[in-house]
Amino acid sequence: MSRSNGARASSKDKSIPLAIARSQLGDEHQAMALGAELSLPYLGVVHPKDVRHADALLFLDENGLCLQVAGKGAPGPVRAEFVTGKMGYRREHGGGAGQLVARAVGLQKTKADLHVLDATAGLGQDAFVLAGLGCRVTMFERNPVIHALLADGLARAALNVDCAPIVARMTLHVGSSIGWLANAREEEAEVSHAADVVYLDPMFPHRDKSALVKKEMQVFRTLVGDDDDSPTLLEAALAVAKYRVVVKRPRKAPAISGPEPGARVEGKSSRYDIYPICALPTR
């Protein structure tokens, strides 16, 4: 039986949470290598809506890697995209200087080239905004599937003449940032602070089942779950940040357990809790 035929397994087969697949135009070598790296079954060439025995797919098509819920009526694909779409539009219209994340990090108060540690990178949208505004951004993403999506998006963006200089200011690491922050704290006597600003966007426990959430969150919650170690991450961040720690939260959610934020920047659906350590340099 060919690999592509594996997608048409009997409906009696036990469903698997996640598999690798591709379209006719998807890179077969990349798909097979990713399946081996993540220890996921490779289904070959499939139509995601026709897949019945996998809940979701890491799917390669002509636009790169995406996460796609399988079956009919599923939300559309989720991918890290910086060249086109919302991020492309934002880059072409000011680069996000008016975004709340830029205000929360303090870019309106300083002309210094800040080093921002994005400890929960996700699909990298906030990191890309900050890098586009001149920050050097170090990113950590501990979920290997989300890391693969982000790495693919950055690789594609690096081939675009307008995005390449921005991506050059972004460095992606796999694994949890907590261990890295702990090591940085131990070494702080010998080196400078781990980062000027540490940025956290942990997955918030979503309890209102009737509320509509964006398709990214629908998919992410199934795959990633909640970040129950947010207090530990905040404590580690506060120990190594030079100027401030910034935490993104749903607008009406409580702050992370620990010290109270010193300031907040609020939007329609989200807010940014700011934990100041010392004043940002003016230049």
C-alpha positions in Angstrom: 0.0 0.0 0.0 1.3 3.5 -0.9 1.6 6.2 1.8 -1.1 8.2 0.1 -3.5 5.3 0.4 -3.0 5.3 4.1 -5.2 8.4 4.3 -8.1 6.2 3.2 -7.9 3.8 6.1 -11.1 2.2 7.4 -13.3 4.3 9.6 -12.9 1.6 12.2 -9.3 2.6 12.6 -8.5 4.5 15.8 -8.2 8.2 15.2 -4.7 9.8 15.6 -4.3 13.3 17.0 -1.9 14.6 14.4 -0.2 13.4 11.2 1.9 14.8 8.4 0.5 15.2 4.9 1.0 17.3 1.8 -0.7 18.5 -1.4 0.5 17.6 -4.9 2.7 20.8 -4.7 4.0 20.2 -1.2 7.6 19.3 -0.7 7.7 15.5 -0.2 11.3 15.5 1.2 10.4 18.2 3.8 7.2 16.4 4.8 9.0 13.0 5.4 11.8 14.7 7.2 9.3 16.6 9.5 7.4 13.4 10.2 10.6 11.7 11.2 11.7 14.6 13.4 8.4 14.9 15.2 7.7 11.1 15.2 4.4 11.6 13.4 2.9 9.3 10.7 3.2 10.5 7.1 0.0 10.2 5.0 1.4 11.3 1.7 -0.8 13.4 -0.7 -4.3 13.9 0.7 -7.2 16.4 0.7 -7.5 17.5 4.4 -11.3 17.5 4.3 -11.3 13.8 3.2 -9.1 12.6 6.1 -11.2 10.8 8.7 -8.7 9.0 10.9 -6.5 12.0 11.9 -7.8 14.9 14.0 -5.4 17.4 12.5 -2.6 17.6 9.9 0.7 19.4 9.6 0.1 20.0 5.9 2.6 21.1 3.3 1.3 22.9 0.2 2.6 25.5 -2.3 2.4 28.1 0.5 4.5 26.3 3.0 3.6 24.5 6.2 0.3 24.9 7.9 -1.7 23.3 10.7 -5.1 22.1 9.4 -7.9 20.4 11.3 -9.1 17.4 9.2 -12.6 16.7 8.0 -15.4 18.6 6.5 -16.4 22.0 8.0 -13.1 22.5 9.7 -11.6 26.0 10.1 -9.1 27.0 7.5 -5.3 26.4 7.8 -3.2 28.2 10.4 0.4 29.1 9.4 3.1 31.6 10.3 2.9 34.1 7.5 4.9 37.3 7.4 5.1 38.2 3.7 1.4 38.5 2.8 -1.9 38.8 4.7 -2.3 40.8 7.9 1.5 40.9 8.6 2.3 41.9 5.1 -0.2 44.7 5.2 1.0 45.9 8.5 4.7 45.9 7.3 3.7 48.0 4.3 1.7 50.5 6.4 4.0 51.7 9.1 5.4 48.4 10.4 3.2 48.3 13.5 4.6 51.4 15.2 1.1 52.1 16.6 0.6 48.6 17.8 -0.1 48.1 21.5 2.8 45.7 21.9 5.2 48.4 20.7 3.8 50.8 23.3 3.9 48.2 26.0 7.6 47.3 25.3 8.3 51.1 25.4 9.5 51.8 21.9 7.9 55.3 22.0 10.1 56.2 25.0 13.5 55.1 23.7 15.6 55.2 20.5 17.9 52.4 21.8 18.1 49.2 19.9 16.4 46.9 22.5 17.0 43.2 22.8 13.6 41.6 23.4 13.3 38.0 24.6 9.9 36.6 23.4 9.7 33.6 25.8 6.4 32.3 24.3 6.8 33.0 20.6 3.8 31.1 19.2 3.5 32.1 15.5 5.8 35.0 16.0 3.5 37.9 15.0 4.4 40.2 17.9 8.1 39.3 17.5 8.0 40.2 13.9 6.4 43.6 14.7 9.1 44.3 17.2 11.9 43.2 14.9 10.4 45.4 12.2 10.7 48.3 14.5 14.4 47.7 15.1 14.5 45.4 18.1 16.7 42.3 18.2 14.4 39.5 19.2 15.3 36.1 20.7 12.3 33.7 20.5 11.5 30.5 22.3 8.7 28.1 21.4 8.5 24.9 23.4 5.8 23.1 21.5 7.6 21.3 18.6 4.6 21.6 16.2 4.2 25.4 16.7 8.0 25.7 16.5 7.9 23.9 13.1 5.2 26.3 11.8 7.2 29.4 13.0 10.5 28.1 11.6 8.8 27.5 8.2 7.3 31.0 8.2 10.6 32.6 9.0 12.4 30.6 6.3 9.9 31.7 3.7 10.1 35.3 4.9 13.9 35.3 4.7 13.5 34.8 0.9 11.5 38.0 0.5 13.6 41.1 -0.1 11.4 43.3 2.2 11.2 40.8 5.0 14.8 39.5 5.0 16.3 42.4 7.0 13.6 41.9 9.7 14.0 38.2 9.9 17.8 38.7 10.3 17.0 40.4 13.6 15.0 37.3 14.8 16.6 34.2 16.4 14.4 31.2 17.1 15.2 28.5 19.7 13.3 25.3 20.4 12.4 24.3 23.9 11.2 26.0 27.0 12.5 29.4 27.9 12.3 28.7 31.6 15.5 26.7 31.7 17.3 29.3 29.6 16.1 32.1 31.9 17.3 30.1 34.9 20.7 29.6 33.4 20.9 33.3 32.5 20.1 34.2 36.1 22.9 32.1 37.4 25.4 33.6 34.9 24.2 37.2 35.4 27.2 38.0 37.6 29.5 37.3 34.7 27.4 38.7 31.8 24.9 41.4 31.1 21.2 40.9 31.6 19.6 38.2 29.5 17.5 40.8 27.7 16.4 44.4 27.9 12.7 43.4 27.8 11.1 40.0 28.3 7.8 39.5 26.6 5.3 36.8 27.6 2.1 35.7 25.9 1.1 32.5 27.7 -1.9 30.5 26.7 -4.7 31.6 29.0 -7.2 29.1 30.3 -10.4 29.7 28.4 -13.5 28.7 30.4 -16.4 30.3 28.5 -17.4 27.6 26.0 -20.0 29.8 24.4 -17.5 32.5 23.4 -16.2 32.6 19.9 -12.4 32.5 19.6 -10.2 33.0 16.6 -9.4 29.8 14.6 -5.8 30.0 15.7 -6.9 29.6 19.3 -9.3 26.9 18.5 -6.5 24.8 16.9 -3.9 25.8 19.5 -6.0 24.8 22.5 -6.5 21.3 21.1 -2.8 21.0 20.4 -1.0 22.9 23.1 -3.3 23.2 26.1 -2.9 25.9 28.7 0.3 27.3 30.1 -0.1 26.4 33.8 3.5 27.4 34.6 3.0 31.1 33.9 3.8 32.2 37.4 7.1 30.4 37.3 7.8 32.0 33.9 7.0 35.4 35.2 9.3 35.0 38.2 12.1 33.8 36.0 11.6 36.7 33.6 11.6 39.3 36.3 14.9 38.0 37.6 16.8 38.6 34.3 15.1 41.4 32.4 17.0 44.7 32.5 14.2 47.3 31.9 10.8 45.6 32.1 8.7 42.4 31.6 5.6 42.7 29.5 2.8 40.1 29.7 -0.1 39.9 27.2 -3.5 38.9 28.7 -7.1 38.8 27.6 -8.5 42.2 28.6 -10.7 41.0 31.4 -8.4 38.2 32.7 -6.7 38.4 36.1 -3.0 39.2 36.2 -0.6 36.2 36.5 -0.1 35.2 40.1 2.8 37.1 41.6 3.7 40.8 41.9 1.1 43.3 40.6 2.0 45.0 37.3 3.1 48.6 37.6 1.1 49.7 34.5 -1.2 48.4 31.8 -1.9 49.1 28.2 -5.4 48.1 27.2 -7.0 47.3 23.8 -10.4 46.1 22.8 -9.8 42.4 23.5 -6.3 42.2 25.0 -4.2 44.1 27.5 -0.5 44.3 28.3 0.6 44.1 31.9 3.9 46.0 32.4 6.3 45.1 35.2 8.9 47.9 35.2 12.4 47.3 36.6 14.2 50.5 35.7 13.7 53.3 33.3 14.3 52.7 29.6 17.2 54.7 28.1 16.2 57.7 26.2 18.6 56.9 23.4 
